[in-house]
Amino acid sequence: MSVDSMFVHKMWDETELSKMVPGGIPFPMLSDAAGRVGSTYGVYDPEAGVETRGRFIIDPDGIIQGYEVLTPPVGRNVAESLRQIQAFQLVRKTKGKEATPSGWQPGKPTLKPGIDLVGKVWEVWNTDMAFKD
Amino acid sequence: MAKELDISCARPVGSEVEGVLTEPNTIKHESKKEEKTMIMIGREAPDFTAPGYQNGKFLNFKLSDYRGKWVLLCFYPGDFTFV
């Protein structure tokens, strides 16, 4: 979503993005004139008249599970966004019985919060696990 | 789901946030304190409708139509802006 019109979105997709992504962008490219939605989400910069790089993860119930906002010159890490969605999906699937520690990737061990784990996280998790794939 | 738009010169853009008046002539200039939605994790994402482009079509999209799915809502400064 940006403040550009849907006509500009079409031209951007046709003339440039479809050369990077075969078949063009598959998801909706939304238009937010005057930054009404961006203002509501706290990512519209009225002085610049544009939206900053806000990214919101919204779950199947419409609840915001996480967000990240960057200034324009720095691009996002799509893989990290997808990793976070996978982590939220795991938590949702286990109804909160499992949590994902720092650096968690799909397939890596989760934590099972409970009275037995109090003070014992060091036995099942160490800082190396935050960095290794 | 998303409704296809009739294309005209009027309002090629123009999103609407639920509960926020968007037509200029209907905005009441009263001293009433404006209630602003605060974004917070664990709270419901403010619903909105916005026109957009997808797979060769101009459509009107509504966030709440995506209930039951995970949504990644991304804002960015502008088309053709490099990053």
Backbone of each chain as ProteinMPNN parsed JSONL, in Angstrom:
{"seq_chain_A": "MSVDSMFVHKMWDETELSKMVPGGIPFPMLSDAAGRVGSTYGVYDPEAGVETRGRFIIDPDGIIQGYEVLTPPVGRNVAESLRQIQAFQLVRKTKGKEATPSGWQPGKPTLKPGIDLVGKVWEVWNTDMAFKD", "coords_chain_A": {"N_chain_A": [[0.845, -1.192, 0.0], [0.546, 2.175, -0.89], [0.714, 5.764, -1.385], [0.319, 6.115, -4.04], [-1.674, 6.096, -7.082], [-3.964, 3.518, -8.248], [-3.584, 3.267, -10.89], [-0.944, 3.992, -11.36], [0.239, 1.943, -9.924], [-0.385, -0.202, -11.609], [1.157, 0.429, -13.882], [3.719, 0.362, -12.792], [3.92, -2.315, -12.067], [3.656, -3.533, -14.575], [5.759, -2.418, -16.124], [8.103, -2.699, -14.657], [8.166, -4.351, -12.193], [7.19, -6.846, -13.022], [9.291, -7.759, -14.423], [11.004, -8.581, -12.54], [9.58, -10.341, -10.98], [8.222, -13.157, -12.185], [5.296, -13.03, -14.146], [4.283, -10.959, -12.742], [3.26, -8.956, -9.834], [1.648, -10.928, -7.464], [-0.105, -10.344, -5.379], [-2.551, -7.983, -3.938], [-2.021, -4.58, -4.892], [-2.294, -1.831, -3.109], [-4.014, 1.337, -2.933], [-3.635, 4.379, -1.283], [-4.714, 7.2, -1.021], [-3.941, 10.418, 0.23], [-3.115, 9.267, 2.503], [-4.841, 8.049, 4.392], [-5.347, 5.49, 5.508], [-2.74, 4.867, 6.212], [-2.246, 6.866, 8.11], [-3.943, 6.066, 10.141], [-2.694, 3.721, 10.846], [-0.366, 4.698, 11.769], [1.864, 5.176, 10.143], [2.07, 7.088, 8.225], [3.721, 9.845, 6.863], [3.122, 13.061, 7.182], [4.525, 15.354, 6.444], [6.326, 14.62, 4.434], [4.498, 13.495, 2.806], [4.217, 10.857, 2.179], [4.169, 7.253, 2.779], [5.825, 5.438, 5.355], [8.068, 2.564, 5.712], [6.131, 0.49, 6.826], [5.117, -2.562, 8.311], [2.779, -4.984, 8.895], [1.685, -7.789, 10.72], [-1.125, -9.629, 10.498], [-3.442, -11.659, 12.066], [-5.615, -14.618, 11.466], [-7.943, -13.88, 12.804], [-8.02, -11.2, 12.559], [-6.4, -9.814, 14.251], [-3.672, -7.788, 15.234], [-0.508, -9.102, 15.246], [2.125, -8.417, 15.138], [4.437, -5.761, 14.316], [6.551, -3.703, 12.206], [8.504, -0.886, 11.515], [10.275, 0.94, 9.147], [12.558, 3.516, 8.093], [12.503, 5.137, 4.842], [15.04, 4.559, 3.233], [16.007, 1.974, 3.835], [15.514, -1.349, 3.056], [13.164, -4.071, 3.608], [13.387, -7.314, 5.308], [12.237, -9.947, 3.825], [12.285, -12.694, 4.311], [12.532, -12.775, 7.075], [10.091, -11.713, 7.863], [8.4, -13.75, 6.975], [9.364, -15.847, 8.537], [8.557, -14.952, 11.061], [5.777, -15.06, 10.759], [5.482, -17.824, 10.492], [6.271, -18.568, 13.05], [4.27, -17.35, 14.625], [2.132, -18.801, 13.662], [2.72, -21.346, 14.619], [2.514, -20.932, 17.386], [-0.18, -20.296, 17.517], [-1.329, -22.66, 16.607], [-0.621, -24.433, 18.655], [-2.058, -23.416, 20.633], [-0.806, -21.599, 22.313], [0.67, -23.185, 24.008], [3.186, -23.783, 23.251], [6.159, -21.857, 22.786], [8.272, -19.671, 20.848], [11.709, -19.48, 21.008], [14.349, -16.926, 20.936], [15.763, -16.492, 17.734], [14.549, -18.698, 16.671], [13.769, -21.099, 14.184], [11.698, -22.723, 11.726], [11.34, -26.106, 12.61], [13.287, -26.082, 14.52], [13.899, -26.429, 18.117], [11.154, -25.704, 20.348], [9.909, -23.764, 23.129], [8.306, -24.893, 26.105], [6.375, -23.264, 27.994], [5.925, -23.217, 31.511], [5.514, -24.335, 34.923], [7.617, -26.1, 35.394], [9.623, -25.199, 33.763], [10.601, -22.892, 34.761], [13.413, -21.025, 35.481], [14.933, -22.904, 34.215], [15.471, -22.636, 31.587], [17.999, -22.397, 30.555], [18.873, -24.989, 30.378], [17.699, -26.04, 28.152], [18.093, -24.31, 26.131], [20.511, -22.299, 24.447], [22.703, -19.44, 23.88], [23.987, -19.721, 21.409], [22.082, -20.872, 19.823], [20.557, -18.828, 18.986], [21.77, -17.802, 16.825], [22.607, -19.764, 15.015], [21.551, -21.497, 12.074]], "CA_chain_A": [[0.0, 0.0, 0.0], [1.26, 3.452, -0.928], [-0.196, 6.856, -1.76], [0.175, 6.129, -5.503], [-2.969, 5.624, -7.574], [-3.926, 2.144, -8.761], [-3.093, 3.349, -12.279], [0.525, 3.96, -11.262], [0.573, 0.566, -9.516], [-0.457, -1.04, -12.826], [2.307, 0.729, -14.734], [4.939, -0.115, -12.113], [3.92, -3.77, -12.171], [3.867, -3.933, -15.974], [7.016, -1.969, -16.725], [9.309, -3.025, -13.895], [8.099, -5.466, -11.233], [6.982, -8.121, -13.724], [10.602, -8.202, -14.918], [11.687, -9.193, -11.392], [8.709, -11.425, -10.516], [7.513, -13.662, -13.366], [3.839, -12.937, -14.045], [3.909, -9.746, -12.006], [2.972, -9.067, -8.401], [0.416, -11.706, -7.329], [-1.004, -9.857, -4.313], [-3.109, -6.651, -4.242], [-1.244, -3.363, -4.676], [-3.366, -0.947, -2.646], [-3.828, 2.778, -3.079], [-4.064, 5.076, -0.057], [-4.603, 8.651, -1.245], [-3.967, 11.27, 1.42], [-2.581, 8.519, 3.627], [-5.841, 7.849, 5.457], [-5.09, 4.213, 6.193], [-1.406, 5.005, 6.804], [-2.349, 7.681, 9.33], [-4.57, 5.228, 11.171], [-1.709, 2.726, 11.263], [0.802, 5.382, 12.332], [3.035, 5.091, 9.267], [2.025, 8.149, 7.214], [4.507, 11.032, 7.198], [2.4, 14.144, 6.502], [5.449, 16.338, 5.879], [6.833, 14.078, 3.172], [3.352, 13.109, 1.99], [4.329, 9.438, 1.801], [4.13, 6.288, 3.868], [7.112, 4.815, 5.69], [8.014, 1.123, 5.475], [5.437, -0.211, 7.911], [4.738, -3.93, 7.954], [1.921, -5.49, 9.968], [1.245, -9.177, 10.62], [-2.503, -9.687, 11.005], [-3.799, -13.085, 12.128], [-6.912, -14.931, 10.836], [-9.034, -13.21, 13.517], [-7.91, -9.756, 12.351], [-5.629, -9.244, 15.356], [-2.281, -7.465, 14.891], [0.427, -9.886, 16.061], [3.436, -7.775, 15.165], [4.694, -4.788, 13.256], [7.91, -3.183, 12.085], [8.483, 0.307, 10.674], [11.611, 1.398, 8.783], [12.592, 4.717, 7.257], [12.527, 4.733, 3.439], [16.207, 4.021, 2.508], [16.37, 0.593, 4.177], [14.499, -2.335, 2.678], [12.789, -5.092, 4.586], [13.842, -8.69, 5.121], [11.011, -10.724, 3.623], [12.44, -13.996, 4.963], [12.263, -12.587, 8.502], [8.637, -11.571, 8.009], [7.802, -15.082, 6.818], [9.743, -16.614, 9.733], [7.69, -14.523, 12.16], [4.436, -15.611, 10.53], [5.543, -19.261, 10.828], [6.324, -18.675, 14.512], [2.929, -17.044, 15.137], [1.253, -19.917, 13.293], [2.992, -22.442, 15.552], [1.934, -20.562, 18.685], [-1.631, -20.377, 17.376], [-1.679, -24.082, 16.467], [-0.473, -25.107, 19.94], [-2.868, -22.608, 21.557], [0.068, -20.931, 23.286], [1.403, -24.128, 24.865], [4.591, -23.702, 22.841], [6.642, -20.523, 22.439], [9.487, -19.788, 20.036], [12.794, -18.673, 21.569], [15.112, -16.071, 20.035], [16.457, -17.2, 16.668], [13.828, -19.907, 16.262], [13.422, -21.337, 12.781], [10.875, -23.931, 11.643], [12.091, -27.348, 12.832], [14.129, -25.962, 15.707], [13.112, -26.672, 19.331], [10.35, -24.635, 20.934], [9.867, -23.809, 24.597], [6.985, -25.203, 26.648], [6.316, -22.51, 29.245], [5.192, -23.874, 32.586], [6.224, -24.249, 36.207], [8.851, -26.894, 35.327], [10.635, -24.52, 32.945], [11.075, -21.695, 35.462], [14.818, -21.133, 35.87], [15.568, -24.049, 33.54], [15.594, -22.397, 30.14], [19.415, -22.627, 30.186], [19.096, -26.415, 30.105], [17.159, -26.424, 26.836], [18.39, -23.285, 25.115], [21.692, -21.483, 24.707], [22.756, -18.284, 22.98], [24.386, -20.139, 20.062], [20.876, -21.228, 19.065], [19.96, -17.605, 18.439], [22.509, -17.4, 15.626], [22.772, -20.862, 14.053], [20.355, -21.894, 11.33]], "C_chain_A": [[0.881, 1.243, 0.0], [0.256, 4.527, -1.341], [-0.375, 6.958, -3.281], [-1.222, 5.647, -5.909], [-2.831, 4.194, -8.093], [-3.447, 2.13, -10.21], [-1.559, 3.279, -12.29], [0.987, 2.567, -10.842], [0.624, -0.353, -10.747], [0.786, -0.819, -13.686], [3.608, 0.219, -14.11], [5.06, -1.627, -12.263], [4.282, -4.192, -13.599], [5.264, -3.605, -16.483], [8.259, -2.4, -15.953], [9.189, -4.302, -13.059], [7.937, -6.818, -11.916], [8.277, -8.637, -14.337], [11.425, -8.83, -13.792], [10.921, -10.414, -10.91], [7.926, -11.926, -11.721], [5.994, -13.622, -13.174], [3.361, -11.718, -13.291], [3.584, -10.029, -10.556], [1.641, -9.802, -8.198], [-0.589, -11.156, -6.305], [-1.517, -8.453, -4.643], [-2.107, -5.529, -3.958], [-2.266, -2.269, -4.369], [-2.986, 0.524, -2.738], [-4.424, 3.506, -1.874], [-3.849, 6.582, -0.208], [-4.739, 9.393, 0.069], [-3.546, 10.511, 2.68], [-3.565, 8.248, 4.751], [-5.592, 6.566, 6.233], [-3.744, 4.289, 6.911], [-1.435, 5.819, 8.089], [-2.917, 6.853, 10.468], [-3.568, 4.213, 11.723], [-0.403, 3.352, 11.75], [2.037, 5.35, 11.466], [3.042, 6.166, 8.176], [2.808, 9.354, 7.707], [3.886, 12.232, 6.478], [3.325, 15.196, 5.886], [5.98, 15.885, 4.531], [5.693, 13.695, 2.232], [3.41, 11.671, 1.505], [4.26, 8.552, 3.043], [5.513, 5.688, 4.103], [6.964, 3.297, 5.52], [7.438, 0.383, 6.681], [4.992, -1.577, 7.43], [4.017, -4.553, 9.132], [1.543, -6.938, 9.706], [-0.119, -9.266, 11.296], [-2.972, -11.135, 10.942], [-5.199, -13.35, 11.561], [-8.121, -14.33, 11.565], [-8.987, -11.695, 13.342], [-7.135, -9.049, 13.447], [-4.189, -8.979, 14.897], [-1.349, -8.231, 15.819], [1.808, -9.251, 16.121], [3.532, -6.706, 14.109], [6.128, -4.288, 13.329], [7.808, -1.96, 11.172], [9.919, 0.761, 10.429], [11.505, 2.701, 8.003], [12.87, 4.29, 5.807], [13.811, 4.112, 2.877], [16.547, 2.554, 2.778], [15.212, -0.362, 3.882], [14.276, -3.383, 3.748], [13.485, -6.415, 4.327], [12.608, -9.586, 5.04], [11.085, -12.065, 4.341], [12.139, -13.889, 6.458], [10.759, -12.418, 8.752], [7.959, -12.931, 7.929], [8.121, -15.969, 8.023], [8.833, -16.241, 10.911], [6.279, -15.072, 11.994], [4.42, -17.097, 10.886], [5.568, -19.461, 12.341], [4.946, -18.395, 15.12], [1.953, -18.17, 14.819], [1.449, -21.096, 14.231], [2.355, -22.162, 16.916], [0.413, -20.715, 18.647], [-2.091, -21.844, 17.353], [-1.61, -24.79, 17.823], [-1.258, -24.385, 21.039], [-2.009, -22.011, 22.687], [0.839, -21.873, 24.204], [2.881, -24.169, 24.509], [4.925, -22.259, 22.466], [7.949, -20.676, 21.671], [10.57, -18.889, 20.602], [13.486, -17.833, 20.499], [15.834, -16.907, 18.988], [15.754, -18.45, 16.174], [13.589, -19.908, 14.752], [12.548, -22.581, 12.754], [11.747, -25.181, 11.765], [12.983, -27.297, 14.057], [13.262, -26.101, 16.965], [12.326, -25.438, 19.791], [10.471, -24.724, 22.453], [8.434, -24.117, 25.019], [6.858, -24.501, 27.999], [5.45, -23.228, 30.284], [6.054, -23.852, 33.832], [7.561, -25.002, 36.168], [9.981, -26.186, 34.588], [11.219, -23.294, 33.654], [12.522, -21.907, 35.923], [15.58, -22.218, 35.16], [15.731, -23.849, 32.035], [17.026, -22.681, 29.678], [19.701, -24.091, 29.864], [18.658, -26.813, 28.691], [17.513, -25.435, 25.734], [19.674, -22.566, 25.482], [21.836, -20.428, 23.616], [23.204, -18.641, 21.565], [23.167, -20.401, 19.177], [20.177, -20.007, 18.477], [20.588, -17.229, 17.1], [22.634, -18.49, 14.572], [21.457, -21.172, 13.361], [19.934, -23.305, 11.716]], "O_chain_A": [[1.829, 1.355, 0.777], [-0.907, 4.231, -1.612], [-1.14, 7.798, -3.756], [-1.868, 4.893, -5.181], [-1.724, 3.718, -8.346], [-2.963, 1.11, -10.701], [-0.962, 2.597, -13.123], [1.997, 2.065, -11.336], [1.54, -1.16, -10.904], [1.393, -1.778, -14.163], [4.485, -0.29, -14.809], [6.135, -2.157, -12.545], [5.104, -5.085, -13.807], [5.883, -4.406, -17.185], [9.349, -2.462, -16.522], [10.0, -5.218, -13.193], [8.479, -7.821, -11.452], [8.365, -9.802, -14.727], [12.413, -9.52, -14.044], [11.518, -11.402, -10.484], [7.062, -11.216, -12.235], [5.471, -14.113, -12.174], [2.158, -11.47, -13.208], [3.622, -11.172, -10.101], [0.611, -9.353, -8.701], [-1.778, -11.469, -6.365], [-0.978, -7.797, -5.534], [-1.435, -5.526, -2.927], [-3.007, -1.834, -5.25], [-1.818, 0.901, -2.638], [-5.573, 3.272, -1.499], [-2.94, 7.162, 0.386], [-5.556, 9.034, 0.917], [-3.612, 11.046, 3.787], [-3.187, 8.218, 5.922], [-5.622, 6.556, 7.463], [-3.606, 3.846, 8.051], [-0.73, 5.5, 9.047], [-2.446, 6.92, 11.603], [-3.589, 3.887, 12.91], [0.545, 2.648, 12.098], [3.151, 5.482, 11.974], [3.911, 6.162, 7.304], [2.596, 9.832, 8.822], [4.105, 12.402, 5.279], [2.953, 15.855, 4.915], [6.074, 16.679, 3.595], [5.885, 13.581, 1.022], [2.738, 11.305, 0.541], [4.288, 9.024, 4.179], [6.272, 5.46, 3.161], [5.876, 2.804, 5.222], [8.159, -0.259, 7.444], [4.547, -1.737, 6.293], [4.563, -4.645, 10.231], [1.127, -7.283, 8.6], [-0.256, -9.015, 12.493], [-2.909, -11.766, 9.887], [-5.903, -12.403, 11.209], [-9.212, -14.277, 10.998], [-9.814, -10.979, 13.906], [-7.199, -7.825, 13.565], [-3.565, -9.825, 14.257], [-1.386, -8.042, 17.035], [2.577, -9.513, 17.046], [2.8, -6.731, 13.119], [6.815, -4.421, 14.341], [7.101, -1.996, 10.165], [10.688, 0.947, 11.371], [10.502, 2.962, 7.339], [13.409, 3.209, 5.572], [13.695, 3.18, 2.081], [17.306, 1.954, 2.017], [14.099, -0.203, 4.384], [15.083, -3.558, 4.661], [14.092, -6.62, 3.276], [12.014, -9.937, 6.06], [10.096, -12.53, 4.908], [11.559, -14.804, 7.042], [10.227, -12.924, 9.741], [7.058, -13.234, 8.712], [7.277, -16.74, 8.479], [8.393, -17.111, 11.662], [5.655, -15.499, 12.966], [3.472, -17.581, 11.503], [4.966, -20.402, 12.858], [4.503, -19.111, 16.018], [1.054, -18.462, 15.608], [0.489, -21.769, 14.603], [1.739, -23.041, 17.518], [-0.203, -21.193, 19.599], [-3.085, -22.216, 17.978], [-2.441, -25.651, 18.113], [-1.134, -24.708, 22.22], [-2.43, -21.933, 23.841], [1.579, -21.421, 25.078], [3.723, -24.534, 25.329], [4.099, -21.538, 21.907], [8.65, -21.678, 21.817], [10.391, -17.673, 20.675], [13.24, -18.007, 19.305], [16.451, -17.92, 19.319], [16.297, -19.184, 15.349], [13.262, -18.891, 14.141], [12.638, -23.414, 13.655], [12.774, -25.294, 11.096], [13.392, -28.335, 14.578], [12.046, -25.92, 16.905], [12.77, -24.299, 19.642], [11.069, -25.66, 22.983], [7.475, -23.671, 24.388], [7.196, -25.078, 29.032], [4.389, -23.768, 29.969], [7.197, -23.398, 33.795], [8.522, -24.6, 36.825], [11.152, -26.524, 34.76], [12.213, -22.726, 33.201], [12.817, -22.847, 36.66], [16.753, -22.444, 35.456], [16.085, -24.776, 31.307], [17.245, -23.144, 28.558], [20.661, -24.397, 29.157], [19.163, -27.775, 28.112], [17.267, -25.688, 24.554], [19.919, -22.256, 26.648], [21.188, -20.501, 22.572], [22.845, -17.946, 20.615], [23.2, -20.19, 17.964], [19.326, -20.123, 17.596], [20.024, -16.446, 16.336], [22.752, -18.2, 13.382], [20.389, -21.12, 13.971], [18.944, -23.818, 11.194]]}, "seq_chain_B": "MAKELDISCARPVGSEVEGVLTEPNTIKHESKKEEKTMIMIGREAPDFTAPGYQNGKFLNFKLSDYRGKWVLLCFYPGDFTFV", "coords_chain_B": {"N_chain_B": [[-15.862, -11.176, -2.1], [-13.158, -9.158, -3.193], [-14.306, -6.27, -4.893], [-14.881, -5.459, -8.268], [-13.813, -2.459, -9.879], [-15.454, 0.337, -11.425], [-13.963, 2.148, -13.917], [-13.039, 5.471, -13.875], [-12.302, 9.002, -14.206], [-12.635, 10.154, -11.799], [-11.627, 9.934, -8.491], [-9.347, 7.921, -8.575], [-7.891, 6.922, -6.604], [-8.232, 6.594, -3.072], [-8.902, 5.552, -0.223], [-10.797, 4.13, 2.484], [-11.227, 4.381, 5.907], [-12.638, 2.435, 8.424], [-15.205, 3.959, 10.224], [-14.131, 6.452, 9.979], [-14.729, 9.576, 8.623], [-14.68, 10.364, 5.198], [-15.533, 11.888, 3.044], [-15.151, 15.172, 2.011], [-17.21, 17.107, 2.241], [-18.774, 16.181, 4.231], [-17.487, 16.31, 6.545], [-17.569, 17.438, 9.754], [-16.891, 20.49, 11.188], [-16.33, 20.715, 14.132], [-15.678, 21.44, 17.574], [-15.264, 19.112, 18.716], [-13.488, 16.543, 20.312], [-11.159, 14.72, 18.515], [-11.221, 11.29, 18.008], [-8.606, 9.118, 17.95], [-7.452, 6.199, 16.425], [-5.448, 3.852, 18.042], [-2.666, 1.954, 17.23], [-1.98, -1.264, 18.283], [-0.259, -4.173, 19.322], [-1.9, -7.315, 19.558], [-4.358, -6.237, 19.509], [-7.328, -5.542, 17.558], [-6.883, -5.089, 14.06], [-7.36, -1.977, 12.503], [-10.146, -1.717, 10.391], [-10.404, -1.294, 6.836], [-11.231, -0.04, 3.55], [-9.837, -0.113, 0.309], [-8.92, 0.991, -2.941], [-7.331, -0.94, -5.517], [-4.773, -2.654, -7.449], [-4.621, -5.77, -9.063], [-3.432, -8.594, -10.677], [-4.084, -7.664, -13.369], [-6.479, -6.372, -12.966], [-8.596, -3.748, -11.675], [-9.579, -3.391, -8.443], [-11.72, -3.23, -5.524], [-10.644, -3.444, -2.306], [-11.144, -4.979, 0.891], [-10.073, -5.077, 4.167], [-11.207, -6.754, 6.18], [-12.339, -8.774, 4.694], [-10.455, -10.675, 4.534], [-10.456, -12.282, 6.733], [-9.683, -15.273, 8.462], [-7.457, -15.793, 7.108], [-3.87, -15.368, 7.081], [-2.488, -12.161, 7.078], [-0.175, -10.017, 5.529], [0.429, -6.84, 5.814], [1.757, -4.279, 4.038], [3.302, -1.142, 3.953], [4.725, 1.385, 1.843], [7.056, 3.891, 0.601], [6.676, 4.739, -2.117], [5.739, 3.993, -5.559], [8.197, 2.986, -7.917], [10.364, 3.817, -6.392], [12.916, 2.744, -5.941], [14.041, 1.121, -3.564]], "CA_chain_B": [[-14.471, -10.745, -1.918], [-12.853, -7.843, -3.75], [-15.274, -5.831, -5.897], [-14.216, -4.789, -9.394], [-14.154, -1.035, -9.912], [-15.694, 1.036, -12.683], [-12.862, 3.087, -14.059], [-13.335, 6.826, -14.345], [-11.258, 9.928, -13.769], [-12.873, 10.551, -10.416], [-11.136, 9.088, -7.408], [-8.596, 6.705, -8.89], [-7.355, 6.486, -5.329], [-9.285, 6.924, -2.129], [-9.202, 4.497, 0.72], [-11.669, 4.539, 3.568], [-11.004, 3.664, 7.157], [-13.905, 2.254, 9.117], [-15.48, 4.915, 11.291], [-13.525, 7.758, 9.705], [-15.4, 10.228, 7.502], [-13.697, 10.672, 4.163], [-16.044, 12.884, 2.105], [-14.862, 16.481, 2.586], [-18.405, 17.895, 2.568], [-19.498, 15.625, 5.376], [-16.684, 16.49, 7.751], [-18.109, 18.515, 10.585], [-15.831, 21.217, 11.885], [-16.74, 20.991, 15.505], [-14.55, 21.403, 18.512], [-15.272, 17.782, 19.313], [-12.169, 15.912, 20.339], [-11.061, 13.638, 17.546], [-10.734, 10.038, 18.567], [-7.657, 8.514, 17.039], [-7.208, 4.79, 16.692], [-4.065, 3.528, 18.352], [-2.27, 0.618, 16.812], [-1.305, -2.0, 19.35], [-0.28, -5.612, 19.089], [-2.913, -7.996, 20.364], [-5.651, -5.583, 19.264], [-7.836, -5.703, 16.203], [-6.369, -4.167, 13.044], [-8.447, -1.122, 11.997], [-10.615, -2.169, 9.079], [-10.427, -0.257, 5.806], [-11.356, -0.457, 2.157], [-8.931, 0.658, -0.532], [-8.831, 0.5, -4.312], [-6.011, -1.483, -5.814], [-4.531, -3.358, -8.712], [-4.144, -7.141, -8.89], [-3.581, -9.487, -11.835], [-4.752, -7.064, -14.518], [-7.797, -5.804, -12.642], [-8.747, -2.758, -10.608], [-10.559, -3.945, -7.512], [-11.822, -2.567, -4.229], [-10.298, -4.448, -1.307], [-11.525, -4.699, 2.285], [-9.214, -5.9, 5.03], [-11.943, -7.793, 6.922], [-12.64, -9.897, 3.799], [-9.356, -11.636, 4.642], [-10.554, -13.073, 7.966], [-9.439, -16.686, 8.181], [-6.145, -15.899, 6.469], [-2.824, -14.503, 7.612], [-2.289, -11.011, 6.194], [1.016, -9.188, 5.718], [0.079, -5.523, 5.27], [3.003, -3.517, 3.891], [3.274, 0.218, 3.417], [6.024, 1.792, 1.303], [7.005, 5.309, 0.23], [6.088, 5.048, -3.416], [6.12, 3.193, -6.721], [9.42, 3.39, -8.624], [11.319, 4.489, -5.501], [14.21, 2.027, -5.838], [14.364, 0.104, -2.554]], "C_chain_B": [[-14.288, -9.384, -2.561], [-13.798, -7.507, -4.902], [-14.547, -5.102, -7.025], [-14.719, -3.359, -9.508], [-14.476, -0.571, -11.323], [-14.628, 2.11, -12.791], [-13.345, 4.426, -14.607], [-12.227, 7.73, -13.844], [-11.422, 10.302, -12.305], [-12.315, 9.498, -9.466], [-10.443, 7.808, -7.85], [-7.901, 6.147, -7.655], [-8.475, 6.705, -4.322], [-9.696, 5.77, -1.257], [-10.145, 5.027, 1.784], [-11.395, 3.691, 4.791], [-12.331, 3.591, 7.887], [-14.065, 3.276, 10.238], [-14.864, 6.281, 11.086], [-14.203, 8.357, 8.484], [-14.37, 10.642, 6.46], [-14.201, 11.703, 3.16], [-15.867, 14.27, 2.723], [-16.118, 17.231, 3.027], [-19.186, 17.32, 3.739], [-18.701, 15.766, 6.669], [-17.217, 17.685, 8.535], [-16.978, 19.187, 11.344], [-16.319, 21.632, 13.269], [-15.526, 20.898, 16.415], [-14.454, 20.052, 19.212], [-13.877, 17.144, 19.23], [-12.143, 14.715, 19.392], [-10.507, 12.381, 18.205], [-9.821, 9.374, 17.567], [-7.412, 7.061, 17.428], [-5.724, 4.588, 16.988], [-3.798, 2.1, 17.907], [-1.562, -0.065, 17.973], [-1.371, -3.491, 19.055], [-1.262, -6.273, 20.053], [-4.295, -7.373, 20.221], [-6.039, -5.765, 17.805], [-7.239, -4.659, 15.26], [-7.52, -3.308, 12.538], [-8.845, -1.54, 10.585], [-10.591, -0.998, 8.093], [-10.785, -0.881, 4.466], [-10.42, 0.425, 1.347], [-8.949, 0.094, -1.944], [-7.434, -0.008, -4.593], [-5.964, -2.183, -7.148], [-4.035, -4.755, -8.393], [-4.45, -7.948, -10.144], [-4.422, -8.889, -12.965], [-6.105, -6.457, -14.245], [-7.69, -4.712, -11.589], [-9.882, -3.215, -9.708], [-10.609, -3.111, -6.24], [-11.628, -3.629, -3.15], [-10.721, -4.008, 0.087], [-10.735, -5.642, 3.182], [-9.995, -7.046, 5.679], [-12.419, -8.936, 6.025], [-11.591, -11.006, 3.923], [-9.347, -12.38, 5.972], [-10.418, -14.557, 7.625], [-8.097, -16.905, 7.488], [-5.153, -15.027, 7.22], [-2.567, -13.394, 6.6], [-0.977, -10.307, 6.548], [0.716, -7.866, 5.021], [1.33, -4.66, 5.241], [2.742, -2.136, 3.305], [4.663, 0.527, 2.862], [5.91, 3.197, 0.73], [6.416, 5.598, -1.144], [6.566, 4.12, -4.51], [7.376, 3.789, -7.357], [10.451, 4.065, -7.706], [12.483, 3.576, -5.071], [14.324, 0.893, -4.832], [13.327, -1.022, -2.55]], "O_chain_B": [[-15.179, -8.539, -2.48], [-14.06, -8.339, -5.771], [-13.705, -4.239, -6.777], [-15.893, -3.078, -9.267], [-13.862, -1.017, -12.293], [-14.419, 2.889, -11.86], [-13.975, 4.494, -15.663], [-11.321, 7.284, -13.14], [-10.466, 10.717, -11.65], [-12.533, 8.301, -9.653], [-10.91, 6.715, -7.529], [-7.386, 5.029, -7.671], [-9.6, 6.985, -4.735], [-10.696, 5.097, -1.508], [-10.273, 6.238, 1.961], [-11.337, 2.463, 4.727], [-13.064, 4.578, 7.958], [-13.186, 3.439, 11.085], [-15.042, 7.176, 11.913], [-14.253, 7.727, 7.428], [-13.323, 11.2, 6.79], [-13.393, 12.338, 2.483], [-16.363, 14.53, 3.819], [-16.109, 17.91, 4.053], [-20.161, 17.922, 4.187], [-19.169, 15.395, 7.746], [-17.296, 18.8, 8.019], [-16.209, 18.535, 12.05], [-16.673, 22.788, 13.502], [-14.49, 20.343, 16.051], [-13.685, 19.867, 20.155], [-13.2, 17.212, 18.204], [-12.99, 13.825, 19.461], [-9.47, 12.407, 18.868], [-10.233, 9.096, 16.441], [-7.196, 6.738, 18.597], [-4.86, 5.093, 16.271], [-4.575, 1.18, 18.163], [-0.647, 0.501, 18.572], [-2.392, -4.007, 18.601], [-1.427, -5.848, 21.197], [-5.28, -7.898, 20.738], [-5.217, -6.09, 16.948], [-7.108, -3.49, 15.62], [-8.564, -3.848, 12.174], [-7.999, -1.697, 9.704], [-10.745, 0.156, 8.491], [-10.66, -2.09, 4.272], [-10.236, 1.596, 1.676], [-8.988, -1.121, -2.136], [-6.465, 0.441, -3.979], [-6.957, -2.291, -7.867], [-3.143, -4.929, -7.561], [-5.588, -7.979, -10.613], [-5.354, -9.523, -13.457], [-6.813, -6.066, -15.174], [-6.812, -4.742, -10.726], [-11.01, -3.402, -10.163], [-9.67, -2.384, -5.919], [-12.376, -4.606, -3.096], [-10.667, -2.826, 0.424], [-10.731, -6.856, 2.976], [-9.511, -8.177, 5.727], [-12.86, -9.967, 6.534], [-11.81, -12.132, 3.475], [-8.362, -13.034, 6.313], [-10.966, -15.032, 6.63], [-7.654, -18.038, 7.303], [-5.531, -14.076, 7.904], [-2.444, -13.655, 5.403], [-0.704, -10.036, 7.718], [0.744, -7.78, 3.793], [1.9, -4.345, 6.285], [2.052, -1.989, 2.297], [5.661, -0.004, 3.349], [4.813, 3.654, 0.408], [5.725, 6.601, -1.318], [7.645, 3.533, -4.421], [7.567, 5.005, -7.317], [11.315, 4.801, -8.183], [12.957, 3.663, -3.938], [14.679, -0.219, -5.222], [13.44, -1.963, -1.764]]}, "name": "protein", "num_of_chains": 2, "seq": "MSVDSMFVHKMWDETELSKMVPGGIPFPMLSDAAGRVGSTYGVYDPEAGVETRGRFIIDPDGIIQGYEVLTPPVGRNVAESLRQIQAFQLVRKTKGKEATPSGWQPGKPTLKPGIDLVGKVWEVWNTDMAFKDMAKELDISCARPVGSEVEGVLTEPNTIKHESKKEEKTMIMIGREAPDFTAPGYQNGKFLNFKLSDYRGKWVLLCFYPGDFTFV"}
